[in-house]
Amino acid sequence: MGDSRLGSRLKEVRMAAGLTQAELAERAGVSRKTINTVENGVFVPSTLLALSLASVLGTSVEELFYLVEH
């Protein structure tokens, strides 16, 4: 894949769903800090977390995350 990084629409989708970081974290079974770091691109979520977040938000992993080519 070369010089790719993960882009995230998590914040936009979460806000559109009317959820706070804490509410999404609770539903996904992770800490609010985890949600914050994923939204800010600091932390790349595991496949399990990405699937869990998509499930909670009623969307697909592909809708939440995408590859950014440099």
Secondary structure, DSSP 8 states (H G I E B T S, - for coil): --SEEEEE-HHHHHHHTT--HHHHHHHHTS-HHHHHHHHTTSS---HHHHHHHHHHHTS-HHHHEEEEE-
